[in-house]
Amino acid sequence: MDRPPIIAKTPALLRVPPNAPLSFEESRRALAGLPGGGLNIAHEAVDRHAAGPRATRVAIRWRGAQGARRDVTYRELGALSNRFANVYRSLGVGKGDVVFVLCGRIPELYAAVLGGLKCGAAVSPLFAAFGPEPLKTRINLGHGKVLVTTEALYERKVSKVAGEMPTLAHVLKVDAAADRAKLDAASDRFAIERTTADDVSFLHFTSGTTGMPKGAQHVHGAAVMHYATGKVALDLHDEDVFWCTADPGWITGTSYGIVAPLLHGVTSVVDEAEFDAERWYGILEAEQVSVWYTAPTAIRMLMKAGVELAKRRTYPALRFIASVGEPLNPEAVWWGMDAFGMPIHDNWWQTETGGIMIANTAAMDVKPGSMGKPLPGIEAAIARRGEHGVRLIEHAEQQGELVLQAGWPSMFRGYLDQEERYRKCFADGWYFTGDLAKRDADGYYWFVGRADDVIKSAGHLIGPFEVESALMEHPAVAQAGVIGKPDPTLGEMVKAFVELKPGNEWSEELRLSILGHARKRLGAAVAPKEIAVSKALPRTRSGKIMRRLLKARELGLPEGDTSTLEESGE
Ligand code: WT7
């Protein structure tokens, strides 16, 4: 079927006119600032609403995995986060400290995060599907002082590496009687630490091609960006019920699952359970979700379940759907038209950008397959970095690296303890994203691929080095090379190739043993789905595993021709 290249605004959008573009200056003015000066995300997100006309509005509408429901109002969230802040402070936590939060998607997570911001600490939410190894790595890299978790997660994960995190001084289990009592006894009033726009708010770990994850440092001033993009990219209006399906262990779930909706004082749906097509449609209908922010893998899983399932219910409140994290295929955009009567609006950003940079906004026509256009105040370009500096590619349709003019409010301010790595991301005032893209004649950007070897599986960025390191802990493994193998649902799946130590024979039993080891150490979200043996992994002269060659072989491409593979970032 021939389809037009553009989808014009749909009836749901015309019913509620899209927000007008707004500048960062206007967004800055929309924030209150701390009484007496300074800026703190938690004050903007919760306290100013808790003290105003939105006090009794539902901030978090929680649906438990087992059917429980809980509504938390802005006033209650303000009080609960104050309790956390008081407990942290009693533990000596303040500016310069890092609080890690490893809870599933439960209301306490939101209060624990906001409480950390209130006492001036940097907060780092962790993904509950990580295994003990990635958790330990991040807590150690971040010099974590406090970990907030649950009894079950402590038992299943943290206890396995409990003695291996030297900086960790305190563990708070939100459902343990003793810690509950501490929180209950703490005051529900708290004077927020005087932070400024340049003080660190969040520490988000992200992966590169080489080495362990990098802790991207974000600042309180990012609130300006989250406010602006909440309005322009997600089209949040005053009465909206918003559902961001991302877990706060990834930056989408923090910037847009916690901060942006609360800044706008809307109601946020939080679902504790994992993906389930029926459940999700039920939530969209029953909670009257009006703005929905999700991811391509989830949409592809819904598509797999059949459009009839979507059509069994009605979604009269739904007005705007957005997606992020990996390429959104044009079919998925069109499927949105079929299932919900509206396209899915792709947008682009990354951990380092802190907020949405490029988007198909509600005010724009959608080009299926394109990430959209740079938001107001964002200057993007396609560039090449060479010996003679940065060369911008002015011509439409030409591929290069996607770059952004440095200085937007939510730009990361460093990789913790890795100044050199941070510096290398910038040249001539441009930030280099590591993504290859092109721009068309209408100014829409199209994603081409990654410029490095990181893997995107189900929207999650996975560093091959971290996986290879865990595999090499297995007694039979000498070397490992890990790649992203194209997968119709996940985008990419993690595939590992292992070289065995002398004296080991490849067998089904050994394969399962290595797979089991990886799952136990890394967790289901990161562990390889496939493991194959290799007699001799391809290496460069300096001994580095050539992942690109492994990938070429896997895809059946001629070994000399790696032209369709992404260029190595090395
Ligand atoms: C990488 C960033 C988006 C914030 C959460 C993930 C890829 C992101 C798109 C898109 C194609 C996309 C890029 C980017 N990516 N959005 N709309 N189309 N690719 O942040 O884990 O730091 O990952 O995700 O490669 O660099 P992240």
Boltz pocket constraint, residues with backbone or C-beta under 6 A from the ligand:
constraints:
  - pocket:
      binder: B
      contacts: [[A, 206], [A, 250], [A, 251], [A, 252], [A, 323], [A, 324], [A, 325], [A, 326], [A, 327], [A, 328], [A, 346], [A, 347], [A, 348], [A, 349], [A, 350], [A, 351], [A, 352], [A, 371], [A, 433], [A, 434], [A, 435], [A, 447], [A, 449], [A, 450], [A, 456], [A, 459], [A, 460], [A, 461]]
      max_distance: 6.0
